[in-house]
């Protein structure tokens, strides 16, 4: 150690000495060193009674141990307590003074290089930054340093700070707890102010990391130290005023907040919800400074309430003795109180000093002293007496302190984990204003890291009071929650908490709030109007209940009834020439096939099933082939009959009724074989068309084998073309005997209908394609019925005089039928 010797402010001799480092002053006078002469000692300012109370807690614990017959019997503990003024440089100097003593003379060359430390352990520092410096300097010498209020998570790193321990939880837990607290109330858009030192920067870094994991965004994060110029304060105020967040997380030491608070009051920064750390959230002096109620409703974490029996009386007795000038042990007490120049200020000072709201921190100091005492007790093998001949070294003391697990007289457990930290447990404090401007620190919950994650945070919401003295939880979000049916789309260039709510596309849903994606519905489902649920798609098919299905059913039944009526007429007049002409047997078979053609259209109506899908196409194919086969037979009969009237011809024997029956049977049998092959290889089956309509399911019959379907249609078309050709060839036969022109006309209608059917069927969606097919069946069936049989019914019923054999043989005028 070089330079001026550091002298303790408070000291007491003993068999073993404990060092103490506290900031009896919170600041110092700036000076400009030009290094042309030796720098003057640091001039401390701003008396800090908080740390003065911490020092008294240390003295109280040592006095209590010295008066105990159970702990360190026959051993007296002394102390050397220094004022560091919160300065890192001064803290390092005090550390060296405690480790080596105040000797500044050169050590003789023959003196041993190593010797016992001047103190057995150091209690302090209060703030993180000086503590880091102290732990760094003293770490290589493994001299135990036990802090009561240095919470920086970085101090848990035993590779850097091997001899550091503390009786206050690490900020790693506090920062995470603050983030979970903010998340609990739904605040996703917050501002942050931190002390610009290791305490604030490291604590805020952990908070920011945890907040991002929980979906919380920081609109701004500014740093401040109490020695910063006023322009920095003004910049912070401008940032807060320009922000949209209504929650401010203040990772500040009480000294820095005490500097900012008057300026916040001057600029009326009220209405913000403050979230605080243990450094200021239960500090009564900070509450007294808040005369404009800027911090009303603040919520934060504090060390659990504690009580040390006799400590309050000890501090008050010391205070009374000090200011009555009767306490002779205190050295340079006038220097401590040089700022108190008159009795007019004593009341305010006394109120600050006698305030016991920081009893949990006093208890931390108390536990730190007892941890060292128990370690010494174990090293010295104390029972009724202690072995004073044991040579102590810092490493042995450190190892024993790490292993202790004791319970204080108040029931508090004292132990350290592998990082030198105690168990983390916090009370959640709410600032609740009372009458006469008094603020009460109300415990509204607990955060205990020893519990499972879902049980760590426990809050009593009904007792909370918020900013502006309201019971309503403040809202602080960048964007309102996206309701179900929408998804979040980030705003370009802004944090993830700032987004727009975009409605889910059709067929997609989101059924939770703040969904980042929309989920596509299953193929058989579709999104509802609100896009928050998938509903089963409407099954669409041509049913009997709807108008179109009912009309087609009526047309089909009407055609069948009409055909039955023709059959009855033909049966009644079966012996008349017009019925008997051109093979009446084929005429009746043709009428029966037409009935089947009309009725087969009914199989296309209704919900498709396995049997209906197979029946509809097979019935359609066979009945139409039967029908056209009959027409083909009748056309051939006309041609053969005409050729049979020519001399020398003998064709009628080659195409009599037997041959006609075989012709019809053969043509129909071919179609039946085609259908059987189709049904056995790849038959039609009911299917769900999910592509045609996005919000509907079309129930239809899949063809199975397209080759089979088009083979059936192609065969019908081939017979229709043959029938048309034969009828066309017979068009110039005598009119009275000629049925071919009616067949020709009916075939023209038939072919026109089915040629038109192909593009209409392909382009019609869903059930309309089925309706087109039914319409084609009915249209072609009505065409055949009307063109071939209605003229004959007309003659039978209305022109019976023409229904004679003479007329049929053409003996009269050659008028057509």
C-alpha positions in Angstrom: 0.0 0.0 0.0 1.3 3.4 -0.9 0.1 6.9 -0.2 -1.5 8.4 2.9 -2.5 5.9 5.6 -6.2 5.1 5.8 -7.5 5.4 9.3 -10.7 3.7 10.5 -13.6 5.9 11.5 -14.8 3.4 14.2 -12.5 0.8 15.8 -12.2 -1.6 18.7 -9.4 -3.9 19.7 -9.9 -7.6 20.1 -8.3 -11.0 19.8 -9.6 -11.1 16.2 -10.4 -8.1 14.1 -13.2 -7.8 11.5 -13.0 -5.1 8.9 -16.0 -3.0 7.9 -16.5 -0.8 4.8 -19.4 1.5 4.6 -20.2 4.7 2.7 -20.9 7.2 5.5 -20.9 9.7 2.8 -22.6 9.2 -0.6 -20.6 11.5 -2.7 -17.4 13.5 -3.0 -16.2 16.8 -4.3 -14.9 16.8 -7.8 -11.3 17.9 -8.2 -9.0 18.5 -11.1 -5.7 16.7 -10.6 -2.9 18.0 -12.8 -0.3 15.6 -11.2 2.2 18.3 -10.6 1.9 17.7 -6.9 0.5 15.0 -4.6 -3.3 14.8 -4.9 -5.2 15.8 -1.8 -7.3 13.3 0.1 -10.8 12.7 -1.1 -13.3 15.3 0.2 -16.5 13.3 1.1 -19.8 15.1 1.0 -23.5 14.2 1.6 -23.8 12.4 4.9 -25.4 9.0 4.4 -27.1 7.8 7.6 -28.2 4.5 6.0 -24.6 3.2 6.0 -24.0 4.7 9.4 -26.9 2.4 10.6 -25.3 -0.5 8.8 -22.1 0.1 10.7 -24.0 0.1 14.0 -25.6 -3.2 13.1 -22.1 -4.6 12.7 -21.0 -3.2 16.0 -24.1 -4.6 17.6 -23.5 -8.1 16.4 -19.8 -8.0 17.6 -20.9 -6.7 21.0 -23.5 -9.4 21.2 -21.0 -12.1 20.3 -18.4 -10.7 22.8 -21.1 -10.9 25.5 -22.0 -14.5 24.6 -20.7 -17.5 26.5 -21.7 -20.0 23.8 -20.1 -18.5 20.8 -16.3 -17.9 20.9 -16.1 -18.1 24.7 -13.1 -16.2 26.0 -12.5 -14.6 22.6 -13.1 -11.0 22.0 -13.8 -9.7 18.5 -12.7 -6.2 17.5 -13.5 -4.2 14.4 -12.1 -1.5 12.1 -14.8 0.3 10.2 -13.9 2.7 7.4 -15.8 5.3 5.4 -15.4 4.8 1.7 -17.6 7.6 0.5 -19.0 5.3 -2.2 -15.7 5.8 -4.1 -14.2 2.8 -5.9 -10.6 4.2 -5.5 -11.1 4.8 -1.8 -12.6 1.3 -1.4 -9.5 -0.3 -2.9 -7.3 1.8 -0.5 -9.3 0.7 2.5 -9.2 -2.9 1.4 -5.4 -2.8 1.3 -5.4 -1.1 4.7 -7.5 -3.8 6.2 -5.4 -6.6 4.6 -2.0 -5.2 5.5 -2.4 -2.6 8.1 -1.4 1.1 7.7 2.4 0.6 7.6 3.9 2.6 4.8 7.5 2.0 5.8 9.6 -0.5 3.9 9.6 -4.0 5.1 13.0 -5.4 6.1 14.5 -7.7 3.5 14.7 -10.6 5.9 11.1 -10.3 6.9 8.8 -13.2 5.7 6.9 -12.5 2.5 3.7 -13.9 3.9 2.1 -13.2 7.2 -1.5 -13.4 8.7 -4.0 -10.9 7.4 -4.6 -7.9 9.5 -8.4 -8.8 9.7 -10.1 -12.1 9.5 -12.9 -11.0 7.1 -14.3 -7.8 5.6 -18.0 -6.9 6.0 -19.1 -4.7 3.1 -19.3 -2.9 0.7 -22.8 -1.6 0.3 -22.8 -1.0 -3.5 -21.9 -3.4 -6.2 -19.2 -1.4 -8.1 -17.0 -0.8 -5.0 -17.6 -4.3 -3.9 -16.4 -5.6 -7.3 -13.2 -3.6 -7.0 -12.7 -4.9 -3.4 -13.4 -8.5 -4.4 -11.0 -8.2 -7.4 -8.2 -6.8 -5.3 -8.6 -9.1 -2.3 -9.5 -12.3 -4.3 -6.0 -13.6 -4.9 -5.4 -13.4 -1.1 -8.7 -15.3 -0.4 -9.6 -12.9 2.4 -13.3 -13.4 2.9 -15.5 -10.4 1.9 -19.2 -10.6 2.9 -21.5 -8.0 1.5 -24.9 -7.2 2.9 -26.2 -5.2 -0.1 -24.1 -5.8 -3.2 -26.5 -7.6 -5.5 -24.7 -7.6 -8.9 -25.1 -11.1 -10.4 -21.5 -10.8 -11.7 -20.3 -11.3 -8.2 -21.4 -14.9 -8.3 -18.6 -15.8 -10.6 -16.2 -17.6 -8.3 -13.4 -17.6 -11.0 -13.2 -13.9 -10.7 -14.2 -13.4 -7.1 -13.2 -16.5 -5.2 -13.4 -15.0 -1.7 -16.7 -13.1 -2.1 -19.9 -14.1 -0.3 -23.1 -12.2 0.5 -26.1 -12.3 2.7 -28.4 -10.7 0.1 -29.7 -12.6 -3.0 -28.1 -12.0 -6.4 -29.7 -9.6 -8.8 -29.9 -12.6 -11.2 -33.0 -13.6 -9.3 -34.3 -10.1 -8.7 -34.0 -9.2 -12.4 -35.8 -12.3 -13.4 -38.4 -11.8 -10.7 -39.0 -8.2 -11.9 -39.5 -9.4 -15.5 -42.0 -12.0 -14.3 -43.8 -9.4 -12.2 -44.1 -7.1 -15.3 -45.4 -10.0 -17.4 -47.9 -11.0 -14.7 -49.7 -7.6 -15.1 -49.6 -7.7 -18.9 -47.1 -4.9 -19.3 -45.3 -5.7 -22.6 -44.2 -2.1 -23.4 -42.1 -0.5 -20.7 -39.3 2.0 -20.2 -36.2 1.5 -18.1 -33.9 3.6 -16.1 -30.8 2.1 -14.5 -27.8 3.2 -12.4 -24.8 3.6 -14.6 -22.6 1.2 -12.6 -22.2 -2.6 -12.2 -25.4 -2.8 -10.1 -27.6 -1.1 -12.7 -26.0 -2.3 -15.9 -25.7 -6.0 -15.0 -29.2 -6.0 -13.3 -30.8 -4.4 -16.3 -29.0 -6.7 -18.7 -30.5 -9.8 -17.0 -33.9 -8.1 -16.8 -33.8 -7.3 -20.5 -32.8 -10.8 -21.4 -35.6 -12.4 -19.4 -38.1 -9.8 -20.6 -37.3 -10.7 -24.2 -37.9 -14.3 -23.4 -41.3 -13.4 -21.9 -42.3 -11.2 -24.8 -41.7 -7.8 -23.1 -40.2 -5.0 -25.0 -38.2 -2.0 -23.8 -39.2 1.3 -25.4 -36.1 2.9 -24.0 -33.4 2.1 -21.5 -31.3 5.0 -20.2 -28.5 5.1 -17.6 -27.8 7.7 -14.9 -25.3 8.3 -12.2 -25.7 10.8 -9.4 -22.6 12.8 -10.6 -23.9 13.2 -14.1 -24.5 16.8 -15.4 -28.0 18.3 -15.4 -28.2 17.9 -19.2 -28.3 14.1 -18.7 -31.2 14.5 -16.4 -33.1 16.7 -18.9 -32.5 14.2 -21.6 -34.0 11.4 -19.5 -37.0 13.6 -18.8 -37.5 14.3 -22.5 -37.3 10.6 -23.3 -40.0 9.8 -20.7 -42.3 12.5 -21.9 -42.0 11.4 -25.5 -42.6 7.8 -24.7 -45.9 5.9 -25.0 -45.2 3.3 -22.4 -46.8 3.9 -19.0 -44.6 1.6 -16.9 -41.0 2.5 -15.8 -38.7 -0.2 -14.4 -36.2 1.7 -12.2 -33.0 -0.4 -11.5 -31.6 2.5 -9.5 -29.7 2.9 -6.3 -31.5 5.0 -3.8 -28.8 7.7 -4.1 -29.4 8.1 -7.8 -33.2 8.1 -7.5 -32.9 10.7 -4.8 -31.1 13.0 -7.3 -33.7 12.3 -10.1 -36.8 12.6 -8.0 -36.9 16.3 -7.4 -36.5 16.9 -11.2 -39.2 14.5 -12.0 -41.5 16.3 -9.5 -40.6 19.7 -11.1 -41.5 18.4 -14.6 -44.7 16.7 -13.2 -43.9 13.2 -14.4 -46.8 11.8 -12.6 -49.2 9.0 -13.7 -46.4 6.5 -14.5 -46.4 3.1 -12.9 -43.0 2.6 -11.3 -41.4 -0.9 -10.8 -38.5 -0.8 -8.4 -35.7 -2.9 -6.9 -34.8 -3.6 -3.3 -32.4 -0.6 -3.4 -35.2 1.9 -3.0 -38.6 0.3 -3.0 -38.8 0.1 0.8 -36.6 3.2 1.5 -38.6 5.6 3.8 -36.2 8.5 3.0 -37.0 8.2 -0.7 -40.7 8.1 0.1 -40.3 11.3 2.2 -38.6 13.1 -0.7 -41.5 12.2 -3.0 -43.6 15.2 -1.9 -45.4 15.4 -5.3 -46.4 11.7 -5.2 -44.5 10.8 -8.3 -43.9 7.2 -7.0 -47.4 6.6 -5.6 -48.5 3.1 -6.4 -45.0 1.9 -7.1 -44.5 -1.9 -6.9 -41.2 -3.8 -6.5 -39.2 -6.3 -4.7 -37.7 -6.0 -1.3 -35.8 -8.2 1.1 -38.3 -10.0 3.5 -39.0 -8.1 6.7 -36.8 -9.0 9.6 -36.3 -8.2 13.2 -33.2 -8.3 15.3 -33.9 -8.1 19.0 -32.1 -5.2 20.7 -30.7 -3.7 17.6 -33.1 -0.7 17.5 -32.3 0.2 21.1 -28.6 -0.1 20.4 -28.7 2.3 17.5 -30.9 4.8 19.4 -28.6 4.6 22.4 -25.6 5.2 20.2 -27.3 8.2 18.6 -28.1 9.7 21.9 -24.6 9.2 23.2 -23.1 10.6 20.1 -24.9 13.8 20.1 -24.5 14.3 23.9 -20.7 14.0 23.3 -20.5 11.2 25.9 -19.4 8.4 23.5 -15.6 8.6 23.8 -14.9 5.5 21.7 -16.0 7.1 18.5 -13.1 8.8 16.8 -13.4 12.0 14.8 -17.2 12.1 15.4 -17.1 15.8 14.8 -15.8 15.2 11.3 -18.7 12.9 10.6 -21.1 15.5 11.5 -19.4 18.5 10.1 -22.4 19.2 7.9 -24.6 19.6 11.0 -23.7 23.1 12.0 -26.6 23.8 14.4 -29.4 22.4 16.4 -31.9 23.6 13.9 -31.1 20.6 11.7 -30.9 17.9 14.3 -34.6 16.9 14.1 -34.3 16.0 10.5 -31.1 14.2 10.9 -32.5 12.3 13.9 -35.5 11.3 12.0 -33.3 9.8 9.3 -31.1 8.0 11.7 -33.8 6.6 13.9 -35.8 5.2 10.9 -35.8 1.4 11.1 -37.3 0.6 7.7 -34.0 -0.9 6.6 -34.1 -3.5 9.3 -33.8 -6.3 6.6 -30.5 -4.9 5.5 -29.4 -4.5 9.2 -30.2 -8.2 9.5 -28.0 -9.0 6.5 -25.0 -7.3 8.2 -25.9 -9.1 11.5 -25.9 -12.5 9.7 -22.6 -11.7 8.0 -20.9 -11.1 11.3 -22.3 -14.2 12.8 -21.2 -16.3 9.8 -17.6 -15.2 10.5 -18.0 -15.8 14.2 -19.3 -19.3 13.7 -16.5 -20.1 11.3 -13.9 -18.9 13.8 -15.7 -20.9 16.5 -15.3 -24.1 14.5 -11.7 -23.4 13.5 -10.7 -22.7 17.1 -12.4 -25.9 18.3 -14.3 -23.9 20.8 -16.3 -25.7 23.5 -16.2 -24.0 26.8 -12.9 -22.4 25.8 -11.2 -21.8 22.5 -7.7 -22.8 21.3 -6.0 -19.4 20.8 -2.9 -21.0 19.6 -4.4 -22.0 16.2 -2.7 -20.1 13.4 -5.4 -18.6 11.3 -5.1 -18.1 7.6 -7.6 -16.5 5.2 -8.2 -19.6 3.1 -9.1 -21.7 6.2 -11.5 -19.0 7.4 -13.1 -18.8 3.9 -13.6 -22.5 3.6 -15.3 -22.7 7.0 -17.6 -19.7 6.2 -18.7 -21.4 3.1 -19.6 -24.6 5.0 -21.6 -23.0 7.8 -25.4 -23.5 8.1 -26.6 -21.8 11.2 -29.9 -20.3 12.6 -29.9 -16.9 14.2 -31.7 -16.2 17.4 -34.6 -14.8 15.3 -34.9 -18.1 13.4 -33.2 -17.0 10.2 -31.1 -19.6 8.3 -27.7 -18.5 7.3 -25.8 -20.5 4.6 -24.2 -20.0 1.2 -24.6 -21.9 -2.0 -21.7 -22.9 -4.3 -21.7 -19.3 -5.6 -21.5 -17.7 -2.2 -25.2 -16.6 -2.4 -28.1 -17.1 0.0 -31.5 -18.4 -1.1 -33.4 -15.9 -3.0 -36.7 -14.8 -1.5 -38.4 -11.4 -2.0 -41.5 -9.7 -0.7 -43.5 -7.7 -3.2 -44.0 -4.2 -1.9 -46.7 -1.7 -3.0 -46.5 2.0 -2.2 -49.9 2.9 -0.8 -50.4 6.6 0.1 -52.2 7.3 3.4 -53.3 10.5 5.0 -51.0 13.5 5.7 -48.7 12.5 2.8 -47.5 9.3 4.4 -46.7 6.3 2.3 -47.1 2.8 3.6 -45.1 0.0 2.3 -47.6 -2.8 2.0 -46.6 -6.4 1.3 -48.8 -7.7 -1.4 -47.1 -10.9 -2.4 -44.0 -13.1 -2.4 -41.5 -14.3 -4.9 -39.7 -17.5 -3.7 -37.2 -19.1 -6.0 -37.2 -22.3 -3.9 -40.6 -23.2 -5.2 -41.6 -24.6 -8.6 -41.6 -22.0 -11.4 -45.4 -21.8 -11.6 -45.7 -21.2 -7.8 -42.8 -18.8 -7.4 -44.9 -15.6 -7.8 -47.8 -15.2 -5.4 -49.7 -12.0 -5.5 -52.8 -10.5 -3.7 -54.2 -8.4 -6.4 -57.2 -7.1 -4.5 -55.0 -5.1 -2.1 -53.0 -3.3 -4.8 -53.1 0.5 -5.4 -51.7 1.8 -8.7 -50.4 5.1 -10.0 -52.8 8.1 -9.4 -54.2 6.1 -6.5 -56.4 3.9 -8.6 -57.5 0.3 -8.2 -57.4 -0.3 -12.0 -54.3 -2.1 -13.3 -52.5 0.3 -15.7 -52.2 -0.7 -19.4 -48.8 -0.4 -21.0 -48.7 -2.0 -24.5 -47.3 -0.9 -27.8 -50.2 -2.6 -29.6 -53.5 -3.9 -28.3 -53.9 -7.6 -28.2 -54.9 -9.3 -31.4 -58.2 -11.0 -30.9 -58.9 -14.5 -32.1 -59.4 -14.6 -35.8 -56.3 -12.4 -36.4 -52.6 -12.8 -36.4 -49.7 -10.4 -35.5 -47.7 -8.8 -38.2 -44.6 -6.9 -36.9 -44.3 -3.3 -37.8 -41.2 -2.6 -39.8 -38.3 -1.2 -37.9 -40.0 -1.5 -34.5 -39.7 -4.0 -31.6 -41.6 -7.2 -31.6 -44.3 -5.9 -29.3 -45.4 -3.4 -31.9 -47.5 -5.1 -34.5 -50.6 -4.8 -36.6 -53.5 -7.3 -36.3 -54.3 -8.9 -39.7 -57.4 -11.0 -40.2 -56.7 -14.6 -41.0 -57.2 -15.6 -44.6 -60.2 -17.7 -45.7 -59.8 -21.3 -44.6 -57.4 -20.3 -41.7 -58.1 -19.5 -38.1 -56.5 -18.4 -34.9 -58.4 -19.3 -31.7 -56.1 -17.6 -29.2 -55.2 -14.1 -28.4 -52.0 -12.6 -29.9 -51.5 -15.5 -32.3 -48.5 -15.1 -34.5 -49.8 -17.5 -37.2 -53.1 -18.6 -38.5 -53.7 -22.3 -38.7 -55.1 -23.9 -41.8 -58.3 -25.8 -41.3 -58.4 -29.5 -42.2 -59.6 -30.3 -45.7 -63.1 -31.1 -44.7 -63.4 -27.9 -42.5 -63.6 -24.2 -43.3 -63.1 -21.0 -41.2 -66.2 -19.4 -39.8 -67.0 -15.7 -40.4 -65.0 -14.6 -37.3 -62.0 -16.8 -38.4 -61.7 -18.2 -34.8 -63.0 -21.7 -35.4 -63.1 -24.3 -38.1 -66.6 -25.5 -39.0 -67.4 -28.5 -41.1 -67.9 -27.6 -44.7 -71.4 -27.8 -46.1 -71.9 -31.1 -48.0 -73.4 -30.2 -51.4 -75.2 -32.6 -53.7 -78.2 -32.6 -55.9 -81.1 -33.5 -53.5 -84.7 -34.1 -54.0 -85.6 -31.3 -51.5 -84.1 -28.4 -53.5 -85.9 -26.8 -56.3 -83.7 -28.0 -59.1 -83.7 -31.6 -57.9 -87.5 -31.5 -57.5 -88.0 -30.1 -61.0 -85.7 -32.7 -62.6 -87.5 -35.4 -60.6 -90.8 -34.2 -61.8 -89.6 -34.1 -65.4 -88.3 -37.6 -65.1 -91.5 -38.9 -63.6 -93.5 -37.0 -66.2 -91.5 -38.5 -69.0 -92.0 -42.0 -67.6 -95.7 -41.4 -67.1 -96.0 -40.0 -70.6 -94.2 -43.1 -72.0 -96.5 -45.4 -70.0 -99.4 -43.5 -71.5 -98.1 -44.1 -75.0 -97.7 -47.8 -74.1 -101.3 -48.0 -73.0 -102.4 -46.3 -76.2 -100.3 -48.6 -78.3 -101.5 -51.6 -76.4 -105.2 -50.6 -76.8 -104.7 -50.0 -80.5 -102.2 -52.8 -81.0 -104.2 -54.4 -83.8 -104.3 -51.2 -85.8 -102.1 -50.9 -88.9 -100.0 -48.0 -87.6 -99.0 -49.9 -84.5 -98.4 -53.2 -86.3 -96.3 -51.5 -89.0 -92.5 -51.8 -88.7 -92.4 -54.4 -85.9 -94.7 -53.5 -83.0 -92.5 -55.7 -80.8 -89.6 -53.3 -81.2 -91.9 -50.3 -80.6 -93.0 -51.7 -77.2 -89.4 -52.6 -76.3 -88.3 -49.1 -77.3 -91.1 -47.6 -75.1 -90.0 -49.8 -72.2 -86.4 -48.7 -72.6 -87.5 -45.1 -72.7 -89.2 -45.6 -69.4 -86.0 -46.9 -68.0 -84.1 -44.0 -69.5 -86.4 -41.5 -67.7 -86.2 -43.4 -64.4 -82.4 -43.9 -64.5 -82.0 -40.1 -64.1 -83.4 -40.5 -60.6 -80.3 -42.4 -59.6 -78.3 -39.2 -60.2 -80.3 -37.4 -57.5 -79.6 -37.7 -53.8 -76.5 -38.3 -51.8 -74.0 -40.5 -53.6 -73.5 -44.0 -52.2 -71.6 -47.0 -53.4 -74.6 -48.6 -55.0 -76.0 -45.4 -56.5 -72.7 -44.5 -58.1 -72.4 -47.8 -59.8 -76.1 -48.0 -60.7 -76.4 -44.6 -62.3 -73.8 -45.0 -65.0 -74.5 -48.6 -65.7 -78.3 -48.1 -65.9 -77.7 -45.0 -68.1 -75.4 -46.9 -70.4 -77.4 -50.1 -70.8 -80.9 -48.4 -71.2 -79.7 -46.0 -73.8 -77.9 -48.7 -75.7 -81.2 -50.7 -75.5 -83.1 -47.7 -76.8 -80.8 -47.0 -79.7 -80.5 -50.6 -80.5 -84.3 -50.7 -81.0 -84.1 -47.6 -83.2 -81.3 -49.1 -85.2 -83.4 -52.2 -85.6 -86.4 -50.3 -86.8 -84.3 -48.3 -89.2 -82.8 -51.4 -90.7 -86.4 -52.9 -90.9 -87.5 -49.8 -93.0 -84.6 -50.2 -95.4 -85.0 -54.0 -95.6 -88.8 -53.6 -96.1 -88.3 -51.2 -99.0 -85.7 -53.4 -100.6 -87.9 -56.5 -100.2 -90.5 -54.9 -102.4 -88.1 -54.9 -105.4 -88.2 -57.9 -107.7 -85.6 -60.5 -107.1 -84.7 -59.5 -103.6 -84.7 -61.9 -100.7 -83.5 -59.8 -97.8 -86.5 -60.0 -95.5 -85.6 -63.6 -94.6 -82.2 -62.3 -93.6 -83.7 -59.6 -91.3 -86.9 -61.0 -89.8 -88.1 -60.6 -86.3 -85.7 -63.2 -85.0 -82.7 -61.4 -86.5 -84.1 -58.1 -85.1 -84.2 -59.6 -81.6 -80.7 -60.9 -82.0 -79.5 -57.6 -83.2 -81.0 -55.7 -80.2 -79.7 -58.4 -77.8 -76.2 -58.4 -79.3 -75.8 -54.6 -79.3 -77.1 -54.5 -75.7 -74.9 -57.4 -74.6 -71.8 -55.6 -75.7 -72.6 -52.7 -73.5 -73.4 -55.0 -70.6 -69.9 -56.6 -71.1 -68.3 -53.2 -71.1 -70.1 -52.2 -67.9 -69.2 -55.5 -66.2 -65.5 -55.0 -67.0 -65.7 -51.4 -65.7 -67.4 -52.5 -62.5 -65.0 -55.3 -61.8 -61.8 -53.4 -62.5 -62.3 -49.9 -61.3 -66.0 -49.1 -60.5 -67.4 -45.6 -59.8 -67.4 -44.7 -56.1 -68.6 -41.8 -53.9 -66.0 -39.1 -53.3 -65.6 -35.7 -51.7 -64.5 -32.9 -54.0 -62.7 -30.5 -51.8 -61.1 -28.4 -54.6 -64.1 -27.1 -56.6 -65.4 -24.9 -53.8 -63.2 -23.7 -51.0 -66.1 -23.6 -48.4 -68.1 -26.6 -49.6 -67.7 -30.3 -50.0 -69.1 -31.6 -53.2 -70.4 -35.1 -52.8 -70.1 -36.8 -56.2 -69.4 -40.0 -57.9 -65.9 -40.5 -59.0 -65.6 -42.4 -62.3 -63.1 -44.9 -61.0 -61.9 -45.7 -64.5 -62.3 -42.9 -66.9 -61.6 -45.4 -69.8 -64.7 -47.3 -68.7 -66.9 -44.2 -68.6 -65.9 -43.0 -72.0 -66.1 -46.5 -73.4 -69.8 -46.6 -72.3 -70.4 -43.1 -73.8 -68.4 -43.9 -76.9 -70.4 -47.1 -77.6 -73.7 -45.2 -77.2 -72.3 -42.5 -79.6 -71.3 -45.2 -82.1 -74.7 -46.7 -82.2 -76.3 -43.3 -82.4 -74.2 -42.4 -85.5 -75.0 -45.8 -87.2 -78.7 -45.2 -86.5 -78.4 -41.7 -87.9 -76.7 -42.9 -91.0 -79.2 -45.7 -91.7 -82.1 -43.3 -91.0 -80.5 -40.7 -93.3 -80.3 -43.3 -96.1 -84.0 -44.1 -95.7 -85.1 -40.5 -95.8 -86.4 -40.7 -99.4 -88.6 -43.7 -99.0 -92.4 -43.2 -99.6 -93.7 -40.9 -96.9 -96.7 -43.0 -95.9 -94.5 -45.9 -95.2 -91.5 -44.0 -93.9 -90.6 -43.9 -90.2 -87.0 -43.1 -90.9 -87.4 -39.4 -91.1 -88.7 -39.3 -87.6 -85.8 -41.4 -86.4 -83.4 -39.1 -88.3 -84.8 -36.1 -86.6 -84.7 -37.8 -83.2 -81.1 -38.8 -83.8 -80.2 -35.2 -84.7 -81.7 -34.1 -81.4 -80.0 -36.9 -79.6 -76.6 -36.2 -81.0 -77.0 -32.4 -80.6 -77.9 -32.9 -76.9 -74.9 -35.2 -76.1 -72.4 -33.2 -78.1 -73.5 -30.1 -76.2 -73.4 -32.1 -73.0 -69.6 -32.7 -73.1 -68.4 -29.0 -72.7 -71.3 -28.2 -70.4 -70.6 -31.2 -68.2 -66.9 -30.3 -67.9 -67.4 -26.6 -67.2 -70.3 -27.1 -64.7 -69.2 -27.0 -61.0 -70.4 -29.4 -58.4 -74.0 -30.5 -58.4 -74.7 -28.6 -61.6 -72.6 -31.1 -63.6 -75.0 -33.8 -62.3 -78.0 -31.6 -63.3 -76.5 -31.2 -66.8 -76.2 -35.0 -67.2 -79.7 -35.5 -66.0 -80.9 -32.8 -68.4 -79.1 -34.5 -71.3 -80.7 -37.8 -70.4 -84.2 -36.3 -70.2 -83.8 -34.1 -73.2 -82.6 -37.0 -75.4 -85.3 -39.3 -74.0 -88.1 -36.7 -74.6 -86.6 -36.1 -78.1 -86.9 -39.8 -78.9 -90.4 -40.1 -77.4 -91.8 -37.0 -79.1 -90.3 -37.4 -82.5 -91.1 -41.1 -82.9 -94.3 -41.8 -81.0 -96.2 -38.6 -80.7 -97.0 -38.4 -84.5 -98.4 -42.0 -84.3 -100.5 -41.1 -81.2 -101.7 -38.1 -83.0 -103.0 -40.3 -85.9 -104.4 -43.0 -83.5 -106.3 -40.5 -81.3 -107.1 -37.6 -83.6 -106.9 -38.9 -87.1 -108.3 -42.5 -86.9 -109.3 -42.3 -90.6 -105.6 -42.4 -91.5 -105.0 -45.4 -89.4 -105.8 -47.9 -92.2 -103.8 -50.4 -94.2 -104.7 -48.6 -97.4 -103.3 -45.4 -96.1 -100.3 -47.1 -94.8 -99.7 -48.8 -98.1 -99.8 -45.4 -99.8 -102.9 -45.9 -102.0 -103.9 -42.3 -101.5 -102.1 -39.1 -101.7 -98.5 -39.5 -100.7 -98.8 -37.4 -97.6 -96.5 -38.2 -94.8 -97.6 -39.5 -91.5 
